[in-house]
Amino acid sequence: MAAAFIIAAVLALVVGAIASIVGGALGGVAVGGKAIGNELAATMGAFYGPLAAVAGLVIGLVVLALIH
């Protein structure tokens, strides 16, 4: 039972991190694509997007582990 929870938590962390990278890149292009170019905006968005998202994922997984 504990192994399944750990596998699910790691999978959720990986999927969430990938989604935050993609979302950050798309958000960067939408916000700053015209000003600094689409490629640079996507790169910066993909770099800075996961900063808050991964922290939120980790906190959420810790809370889930505590109430599980």
Gaussian input, Z-matrix of N, CA and C with variables (Angstrom, degrees):
# hf/3-21g

backbone

0 1
 N
 C     1     B1
 C     2     B2     1     A1
 N     3     B3     2     A2     1     D1
 C     4     B4     3     A3     2     D2
 C     5     B5     4     A4     3     D3
 N     6     B6     5     A5     4     D4
 C     7     B7     6     A6     5     D5
 C     8     B8     7     A7     6     D6
 N     9     B9     8     A8     7     D7
 C    10    B10     9     A9     8     D8
 C    11    B11    10    A10     9     D9
 N    12    B12    11    A11    10    D10
 C    13    B13    12    A12    11    D11
 C    14    B14    13    A13    12    D12
 N    15    B15    14    A14    13    D13
 C    16    B16    15    A15    14    D14
 C    17    B17    16    A16    15    D15
 N    18    B18    17    A17    16    D16
 C    19    B19    18    A18    17    D17
 C    20    B20    19    A19    18    D18
 N    21    B21    20    A20    19    D19
 C    22    B22    21    A21    20    D20
 C    23    B23    22    A22    21    D21
 N    24    B24    23    A23    22    D22
 C    25    B25    24    A24    23    D23
 C    26    B26    25    A25    24    D24
 N    27    B27    26    A26    25    D25
 C    28    B28    27    A27    26    D26
 C    29    B29    28    A28    27    D27
 N    30    B30    29    A29    28    D28
 C    31    B31    30    A30    29    D29
 C    32    B32    31    A31    30    D30
 N    33    B33    32    A32    31    D31
 C    34    B34    33    A33    32    D32
 C    35    B35    34    A34    33    D33
 N    36    B36    35    A35    34    D34
 C    37    B37    36    A36    35    D35
 C    38    B38    37    A37    36    D36
 N    39    B39    38    A38    37    D37
 C    40    B40    39    A39    38    D38
 C    41    B41    40    A40    39    D39
 N    42    B42    41    A41    40    D40
 C    43    B43    42    A42    41    D41
 C    44    B44    43    A43    42    D42
 N    45    B45    44    A44    43    D43
 C    46    B46    45    A45    44    D44
 C    47    B47    46    A46    45    D45
 N    48    B48    47    A47    46    D46
 C    49    B49    48    A48    47    D47
 C    50    B50    49    A49    48    D48
 N    51    B51    50    A50    49    D49
 C    52    B52    51    A51    50    D50
 C    53    B53    52    A52    51    D51
 N    54    B54    53    A53    52    D52
 C    55    B55    54    A54    53    D53
 C    56    B56    55    A55    54    D54
 N    57    B57    56    A56    55    D55
 C    58    B58    57    A57    56    D56
 C    59    B59    58    A58    57    D57
 N    60    B60    59    A59    58    D58
 C    61    B61    60    A60    59    D59
 C    62    B62    61    A61    60    D60
 N    63    B63    62    A62    61    D61
 C    64    B64    63    A63    62    D62
 C    65    B65    64    A64    63    D63
 N    66    B66    65    A65    64    D64
 C    67    B67    66    A66    65    D65
 C    68    B68    67    A67    66    D66
 N    69    B69    68    A68    67    D67
 C    70    B70    69    A69    68    D68
 C    71    B71    70    A70    69    D69
 N    72    B72    71    A71    70    D70
 C    73    B73    72    A72    71    D71
 C    74    B74    73    A73    72    D72
 N    75    B75    74    A74    73    D73
 C    76    B76    75    A75    74    D74
 C    77    B77    76    A76    75    D75
 N    78    B78    77    A77    76    D76
 C    79    B79    78    A78    77    D77
 C    80    B80    79    A79    78    D78
 N    81    B81    80    A80    79    D79
 C    82    B82    81    A81    80    D80
 C    83    B83    82    A82    81    D81
 N    84    B84    83    A83    82    D82
 C    85    B85    84    A84    83    D83
 C    86    B86    85    A85    84    D84
 N    87    B87    86    A86    85    D85
 C    88    B88    87    A87    86    D86
 C    89    B89    88    A88    87    D87
 N    90    B90    89    A89    88    D88
 C    91    B91    90    A90    89    D89
 C    92    B92    91    A91    90    D90
 N    93    B93    92    A92    91    D91
 C    94    B94    93    A93    92    D92
 C    95    B95    94    A94    93    D93
 N    96    B96    95    A95    94    D94
 C    97    B97    96    A96    95    D95
 C    98    B98    97    A97    96    D96
 N    99    B99    98    A98    97    D97
 C   100   B100    99    A99    98    D98
 C   101   B101   100   A100    99    D99
 N   102   B102   101   A101   100   D100
 C   103   B103   102   A102   101   D101
 C   104   B104   103   A103   102   D102
 N   105   B105   104   A104   103   D103
 C   106   B106   105   A105   104   D104
 C   107   B107   106   A106   105   D105
 N   108   B108   107   A107   106   D106
 C   109   B109   108   A108   107   D107
 C   110   B110   109   A109   108   D108
 N   111   B111   110   A110   109   D109
 C   112   B112   111   A111   110   D110
 C   113   B113   112   A112   111   D111
 N   114   B114   113   A113   112   D112
 C   115   B115   114   A114   113   D113
 C   116   B116   115   A115   114   D114
 N   117   B117   116   A116   115   D115
 C   118   B118   117   A117   116   D116
 C   119   B119   118   A118   117   D117
 N   120   B120   119   A119   118   D118
 C   121   B121   120   A120   119   D119
 C   122   B122   121   A121   120   D120
 N   123   B123   122   A122   121   D121
 C   124   B124   123   A123   122   D122
 C   125   B125   124   A124   123   D123
 N   126   B126   125   A125   124   D124
 C   127   B127   126   A126   125   D125
 C   128   B128   127   A127   126   D126
 N   129   B129   128   A128   127   D127
 C   130   B130   129   A129   128   D128
 C   131   B131   130   A130   129   D129
 N   132   B132   131   A131   130   D130
 C   133   B133   132   A132   131   D131
 C   134   B134   133   A133   132   D132
 N   135   B135   134   A134   133   D133
 C   136   B136   135   A135   134   D134
 C   137   B137   136   A136   135   D135
 N   138   B138   137   A137   136   D136
 C   139   B139   138   A138   137   D137
 C   140   B140   139   A139   138   D138
 N   141   B141   140   A140   139   D139
 C   142   B142   141   A141   140   D140
 C   143   B143   142   A142   141   D141
 N   144   B144   143   A143   142   D142
 C   145   B145   144   A144   143   D143
 C   146   B146   145   A145   144   D144
 N   147   B147   146   A146   145   D145
 C   148   B148   147   A147   146   D146
 C   149   B149   148   A148   147   D147
 N   150   B150   149   A149   148   D148
 C   151   B151   150   A150   149   D149
 C   152   B152   151   A151   150   D150
 N   153   B153   152   A152   151   D151
 C   154   B154   153   A153   152   D152
 C   155   B155   154   A154   153   D153
 N   156   B156   155   A155   154   D154
 C   157   B157   156   A156   155   D155
 C   158   B158   157   A157   156   D156
 N   159   B159   158   A158   157   D157
 C   160   B160   159   A159   158   D158
 C   161   B161   160   A160   159   D159
 N   162   B162   161   A161   160   D160
 C   163   B163   162   A162   161   D161
 C   164   B164   163   A163   162   D162
 N   165   B165   164   A164   163   D163
 C   166   B166   165   A165   164   D164
 C   167   B167   166   A166   165   D165
 N   168   B168   167   A167   166   D166
 C   169   B169   168   A168   167   D167
 C   170   B170   169   A169   168   D168
 N   171   B171   170   A170   169   D169
 C   172   B172   171   A171   170   D170
 C   173   B173   172   A172   171   D171
 N   174   B174   173   A173   172   D172
 C   175   B175   174   A174   173   D173
 C   176   B176   175   A175   174   D174
 N   177   B177   176   A176   175   D175
 C   178   B178   177   A177   176   D176
 C   179   B179   178   A178   177   D177
 N   180   B180   179   A179   178   D178
 C   181   B181   180   A180   179   D179
 C   182   B182   181   A181   180   D180
 N   183   B183   182   A182   181   D181
 C   184   B184   183   A183   182   D182
 C   185   B185   184   A184   183   D183
 N   186   B186   185   A185   184   D184
 C   187   B187   186   A186   185   D185
 C   188   B188   187   A187   186   D186
 N   189   B189   188   A188   187   D187
 C   190   B190   189   A189   188   D188
 C   191   B191   190   A190   189   D189
 N   192   B192   191   A191   190   D190
 C   193   B193   192   A192   191   D191
 C   194   B194   193   A193   192   D192
 N   195   B195   194   A194   193   D193
 C   196   B196   195   A195   194   D194
 C   197   B197   196   A196   195   D195
 N   198   B198   197   A197   196   D196
 C   199   B199   198   A198   197   D197
 C   200   B200   199   A199   198   D198
 N   201   B201   200   A200   199   D199
 C   202   B202   201   A201   200   D200
 C   203   B203   202   A202   201   D201

   B1=1.4553
   B2=1.5229
   B3=1.3278
   B4=1.4626
   B5=1.5224
   B6=1.3222
   B7=1.4636
   B8=1.5222
   B9=1.3118
   B10=1.4653
   B11=1.5214
   B12=1.3348
   B13=1.4641
   B14=1.5214
   B15=1.3250
   B16=1.4688
   B17=1.5248
   B18=1.3175
   B19=1.4649
   B20=1.5267
   B21=1.3202
   B22=1.4619
   B23=1.5255
   B24=1.3277
   B25=1.4628
   B26=1.5273
   B27=1.3135
   B28=1.4667
   B29=1.5198
   B30=1.3137
   B31=1.4635
   B32=1.5280
   B33=1.3282
   B34=1.4690
   B35=1.5160
   B36=1.3186
   B37=1.4679
   B38=1.5255
   B39=1.3150
   B40=1.4649
   B41=1.5236
   B42=1.3197
   B43=1.4730
   B44=1.5286
   B45=1.3203
   B46=1.4598
   B47=1.5167
   B48=1.3227
   B49=1.4673
   B50=1.5242
   B51=1.3122
   B52=1.4678
   B53=1.5272
   B54=1.3132
   B55=1.4652
   B56=1.5216
   B57=1.3276
   B58=1.4635
   B59=1.5155
   B60=1.3241
   B61=1.4672
   B62=1.5205
   B63=1.3143
   B64=1.4674
   B65=1.5255
   B66=1.3131
   B67=1.4642
   B68=1.5120
   B69=1.3277
   B70=1.4515
   B71=1.5182
   B72=1.3250
   B73=1.4629
   B74=1.5262
   B75=1.3189
   B76=1.4664
   B77=1.5252
   B78=1.3241
   B79=1.4586
   B80=1.5150
   B81=1.3175
   B82=1.4585
   B83=1.5052
   B84=1.3243
   B85=1.4691
   B86=1.5182
   B87=1.3235
   B88=1.4654
   B89=1.5193
   B90=1.3242
   B91=1.4619
   B92=1.5263
   B93=1.3315
   B94=1.4592
   B95=1.5059
   B96=1.3223
   B97=1.4585
   B98=1.5168
   B99=1.3132
   B100=1.4628
   B101=1.5209
   B102=1.3170
   B103=1.4650
   B104=1.5274
   B105=1.3287
   B106=1.4615
   B107=1.5275
   B108=1.3057
   B109=1.4589
   B110=1.5215
   B111=1.3050
   B112=1.4631
   B113=1.5293
   B114=1.3364
   B115=1.4618
   B116=1.5279
   B117=1.3324
   B118=1.4650
   B119=1.5220
   B120=1.3219
   B121=1.4610
   B122=1.5257
   B123=1.3271
   B124=1.4640
   B125=1.5236
   B126=1.3173
   B127=1.4572
   B128=1.5254
   B129=1.3240
   B130=1.4596
   B131=1.5232
   B132=1.3241
   B133=1.4539
   B134=1.5186
   B135=1.3419
   B136=1.4583
   B137=1.5252
   B138=1.3376
   B139=1.4656
   B140=1.5231
   B141=1.3224
   B142=1.4556
   B143=1.5296
   B144=1.3018
   B145=1.4586
   B146=1.5149
   B147=1.3343
   B148=1.4685
   B149=1.5284
   B150=1.3175
   B151=1.4667
   B152=1.5268
   B153=1.2987
   B154=1.4655
   B155=1.5253
   B156=1.3112
   B157=1.4620
   B158=1.5221
   B159=1.3082
   B160=1.4602
   B161=1.5300
   B162=1.3219
   B163=1.4633
   B164=1.5299
   B165=1.3159
   B166=1.4563
   B167=1.5207
   B168=1.3142
   B169=1.4667
   B170=1.5234
   B171=1.3086
   B172=1.4682
   B173=1.5225
   B174=1.3190
   B175=1.4686
   B176=1.5267
   B177=1.3211
   B178=1.4638
   B179=1.5151
   B180=1.3267
   B181=1.4585
   B182=1.5268
   B183=1.3226
   B184=1.4669
   B185=1.5325
   B186=1.3236
   B187=1.4682
   B188=1.5281
   B189=1.3201
   B190=1.4639
   B191=1.5241
   B192=1.3374
   B193=1.4545
   B194=1.5312
   B195=1.3272
   B196=1.4587
   B197=1.5214
   B198=1.3235
   B199=1.4642
   B200=1.5223
   B201=1.3154
   B202=1.4620
   B203=1.4686
   A1=110.73
   A2=116.78
   A3=120.20
   A4=111.01
   A5=117.24
   A6=120.41
   A7=110.54
   A8=117.08
   A9=120.50
   A10=110.75
   A11=116.40
   A12=120.02
   A13=110.95
   A14=116.96
   A15=120.75
   A16=110.66
   A17=116.97
   A18=120.47
   A19=110.49
   A20=116.93
   A21=120.56
   A22=111.35
   A23=117.71
   A24=121.41
   A25=110.99
   A26=117.32
   A27=120.90
   A28=110.25
   A29=117.28
   A30=121.10
   A31=111.25
   A32=116.75
   A33=120.42
   A34=111.05
   A35=117.31
   A36=121.01
   A37=111.03
   A38=117.23
   A39=121.15
   A40=110.95
   A41=116.72
   A42=120.25
   A43=110.69
   A44=117.09
   A45=120.74
   A46=112.36
   A47=116.97
   A48=120.64
   A49=110.81
   A50=117.05
   A51=120.08
   A52=110.52
   A53=116.83
   A54=120.15
   A55=111.30
   A56=117.85
   A57=119.40
   A58=111.65
   A59=118.32
   A60=121.32
   A61=110.19
   A62=116.51
   A63=120.49
   A64=110.72
   A65=116.94
   A66=120.58
   A67=112.52
   A68=117.03
   A69=120.56
   A70=111.91
   A71=116.53
   A72=120.30
   A73=111.07
   A74=116.95
   A75=119.93
   A76=111.33
   A77=116.69
   A78=120.44
   A79=112.10
   A80=116.91
   A81=120.68
   A82=112.34
   A83=116.61
   A84=120.20
   A85=110.34
   A86=117.26
   A87=120.44
   A88=111.61
   A89=116.91
   A90=120.19
   A91=111.95
   A92=117.76
   A93=119.24
   A94=115.45
   A95=117.61
   A96=120.50
   A97=114.02
   A98=117.18
   A99=119.90
   A100=111.96
   A101=116.95
   A102=120.68
   A103=112.25
   A104=117.74
   A105=119.49
   A106=113.55
   A107=117.80
   A108=121.42
   A109=110.64
   A110=114.61
   A111=120.08
   A112=113.09
   A113=117.01
   A114=119.35
   A115=112.03
   A116=116.73
   A117=119.49
   A118=110.87
   A119=117.07
   A120=120.37
   A121=110.64
   A122=117.36
   A123=120.63
   A124=111.20
   A125=116.89
   A126=120.61
   A127=111.23
   A128=115.94
   A129=119.62
   A130=111.42
   A131=117.10
   A132=120.43
   A133=112.33
   A134=116.52
   A135=120.23
   A136=111.13
   A137=116.77
   A138=119.82
   A139=111.66
   A140=116.80
   A141=120.64
   A142=113.67
   A143=119.01
   A144=121.87
   A145=114.10
   A146=117.84
   A147=119.52
   A148=115.17
   A149=118.93
   A150=119.45
   A151=111.85
   A152=117.03
   A153=120.00
   A154=111.46
   A155=117.09
   A156=119.47
   A157=112.17
   A158=117.89
   A159=120.21
   A160=110.32
   A161=117.15
   A162=119.45
   A163=110.57
   A164=116.91
   A165=120.85
   A166=111.98
   A167=116.83
   A168=120.40
   A169=111.25
   A170=116.40
   A171=119.76
   A172=110.40
   A173=117.12
   A174=120.39
   A175=110.33
   A176=116.71
   A177=120.40
   A178=112.59
   A179=117.38
   A180=119.86
   A181=111.69
   A182=117.65
   A183=120.39
   A184=110.05
   A185=116.63
   A186=120.06
   A187=110.26
   A188=116.39
   A189=119.93
   A190=110.89
   A191=117.13
   A192=120.59
   A193=111.19
   A194=116.61
   A195=119.44
   A196=113.03
   A197=117.46
   A198=119.52
   A199=112.30
   A200=116.59
   A201=120.87
   A202=110.69
   D1=-42.99
   D2=-179.34
   D3=-68.58
   D4=-34.59
   D5=179.84
   D6=-66.16
   D7=-38.42
   D8=178.95
   D9=-66.01
   D10=-37.19
   D11=178.36
   D12=-67.00
   D13=-40.59
   D14=179.34
   D15=-65.91
   D16=-42.61
   D17=178.47
   D18=-63.43
   D19=-42.99
   D20=178.93
   D21=-65.16
   D22=-37.93
   D23=179.44
   D24=-67.11
   D25=-43.09
   D26=178.17
   D27=-65.54
   D28=-41.47
   D29=177.68
   D30=-62.97
   D31=-41.68
   D32=177.62
   D33=-64.35
   D34=-38.50
   D35=178.63
   D36=-65.87
   D37=-43.12
   D38=-179.70
   D39=-66.67
   D40=-46.98
   D41=-179.98
   D42=-64.06
   D43=-40.87
   D44=177.94
   D45=-64.63
   D46=-39.80
   D47=178.55
   D48=-65.73
   D49=-42.86
   D50=178.66
   D51=-64.97
   D52=-42.04
   D53=178.44
   D54=-64.14
   D55=-36.98
   D56=179.11
   D57=-70.65
   D58=-32.17
   D59=176.07
   D60=-66.93
   D61=-46.76
   D62=179.30
   D63=-64.69
   D64=-44.09
   D65=178.57
   D66=-64.40
   D67=-38.62
   D68=177.37
   D69=-64.85
   D70=-40.91
   D71=178.64
   D72=-64.88
   D73=-44.20
   D74=179.09
   D75=-66.62
   D76=-39.70
   D77=177.26
   D78=-65.72
   D79=-38.31
   D80=177.34
   D81=-63.30
   D82=-41.84
   D83=177.96
   D84=-66.38
   D85=-40.61
   D86=-178.73
   D87=-66.57
   D88=-38.13
   D89=-175.62
   D90=-85.12
   D91=-46.47
   D92=-171.59
   D93=-120.21
   D94=14.39
   D95=-176.35
   D96=-60.35
   D97=-43.49
   D98=-178.63
   D99=-72.93
   D100=-34.66
   D101=-174.27
   D102=-74.87
   D103=-45.20
   D104=-174.44
   D105=-119.17
   D106=1.79
   D107=-179.29
   D108=98.25
   D109=144.73
   D110=-175.28
   D111=-64.24
   D112=-40.73
   D113=-176.75
   D114=-66.37
   D115=-45.17
   D116=179.45
   D117=-67.54
   D118=-39.85
   D119=179.10
   D120=-64.16
   D121=-40.15
   D122=178.41
   D123=-66.86
   D124=-40.31
   D125=179.07
   D126=-64.46
   D127=-45.94
   D128=179.31
   D129=-65.67
   D130=-40.24
   D131=178.07
   D132=-64.59
   D133=-40.18
   D134=179.02
   D135=-68.37
   D136=-27.55
   D137=178.75
   D138=-80.03
   D139=-45.27
   D140=-175.10
   D141=-88.64
   D142=-18.53
   D143=-179.96
   D144=-58.92
   D145=-46.75
   D146=-177.48
   D147=-72.02
   D148=-10.53
   D149=-176.71
   D150=-55.13
   D151=-52.06
   D152=-179.69
   D153=-82.99
   D154=-33.72
   D155=-175.49
   D156=-67.12
   D157=-43.72
   D158=-178.66
   D159=-68.47
   D160=-37.67
   D161=175.79
   D162=-61.64
   D163=-42.68
   D164=177.32
   D165=-64.65
   D166=-38.94
   D167=177.22
   D168=-62.90
   D169=-44.45
   D170=-179.07
   D171=-64.30
   D172=-44.74
   D173=178.57
   D174=-61.69
   D175=-43.70
   D176=178.73
   D177=-63.03
   D178=-39.67
   D179=178.50
   D180=-69.39
   D181=-36.10
   D182=176.79
   D183=-64.37
   D184=-44.88
   D185=178.53
   D186=-62.82
   D187=-41.66
   D188=178.53
   D189=-62.81
   D190=-39.97
   D191=178.80
   D192=-65.92
   D193=-35.53
   D194=-179.84
   D195=-70.98
   D196=-32.78
   D197=-179.00
   D198=-92.81
   D199=-7.96
   D200=-178.65
   D201=-74.60

